[in-house]
């Protein structure tokens, strides 16, 4: 049993402090401090490989700009096989009639690429 007013006051003060701390923690500005909003994944970018009589084929568009980690997909809608070859990546033969190749780059910079079979076909990826 509580013996004096000082003990009663001490217990009441302790309960009040604990309740006040709980209110601050769960409703104050600090309860969201470590939550990071997830950035929505950017949609993939599509580059079509189309027939071009001057060069046998071309990339459309020739230049694409993407964010780091964003996927680029090449779709071969031309009538012959092509490649997407650059410094550090090579698709191998991408079959005609909707053959596909996907690539994601994690380093910012400008990447030039070309078709091994048709050296006049070239394109650029800019990663921001």
N, C-alpha and C positions, 0 to 999 in steps of 0.2 A: 504494500500500500504506500501511496505517496505521503511523505512525512511533512513536507513544508510547501509553502507557496513557491519557493524558488525551484523546487523539483518540478512542480506542476507547470510553472512558467518555462522551464528548460525543455520539458517534453513538448509542450505546445509549440514553442519556437522551432524545435527540431522538425516536427511534423510540418509546420508551415514552410520551412526552408525546403524540405524534400518535395512538397507539392509544387512550390514555386519553380524549382529546378525542372521538374517534369513538364510543367506548362511551357517553360522556355524551350526545352529541348524539342518537344513535339509540335510546337506551334510557332516558334521563333524563326529568325532568319538562318539559323545554323543547321536545321534538319535537312536541308537540301544541298549542303556545301560540297559533298563528295559524289553527288550524282552527276554523271556526264550524260548529256543528251546524245543518243546514238545518231550519227549522220546517216541519212537514208542513202542506200546504195544507188549510185548513178546507173541509169540504164546503159546497156551495151550500145556501142556505136557500130553500125554496119557499113562496110565498104563493099560495093559490088565490083566484081571483075567482069567487065563487059567486052563485047567484040568491038574492035576498032580497026578498019581496013589499013590505016597507016602504020600501026604498030602490032597488028594481030590481036591486041587486046589493050585494055587500060583499066586502071583503078578509078572508081568513081565514088566519092571524091578523091582527088589526088592527095590532098592534105587533110588530116583530121587532127583535132585537138581534144585531148582527154585528160581526166584527172588521174593521179597515181592510183594504180590498182583497178581502174575501170577497164572493162573488157571491150576489145575490138574484135569484130567478127567479119571475116571476108567470106563472101558468097560468090562462087564462080557460076555466073549465068551465061558465060560465053560458050563457044562451040569447041574449045580445045582446053587441055590441062594447063595450069599455070602454077607458079609458086609465089610465096611471100618470103623473101630472103633479105635479112639485114644483119647488122653486126650483133651477133649473139642469138639470133633466132632464124629458123628455117622451117617452113611449113611442109616441105616435101611437096610432091605433086598433089595439087588440089583438082580433083576430077571435075570435068565439065558437067553441066546439068545439075546445078545446086550443090556441088561439093563445098565443104566449109572448113574454115580454120579459125581458131580463137586464140587470142593472145592478151595477156595483161602485163603491163610494165609498171614497176614500182619506183623507178628512178626518174626524176624530172630531167627533161632534155629533149633534144630533137633527134629522131631516128629516121634515117633514110632506108628505104627498102626497094627491091626490084624483083623481077621475074627472071629466074635463071635461064629459062627457055627463050625469053624474049627481052633482051637487055634494054630495049627502048621503053619498056614498061617500068615506071618508077613511081614511088609515092613517098610521103613524109608523115610521120606521126610526131605530134608535139605533146609531150606529157608535162602537165603543170603541177 
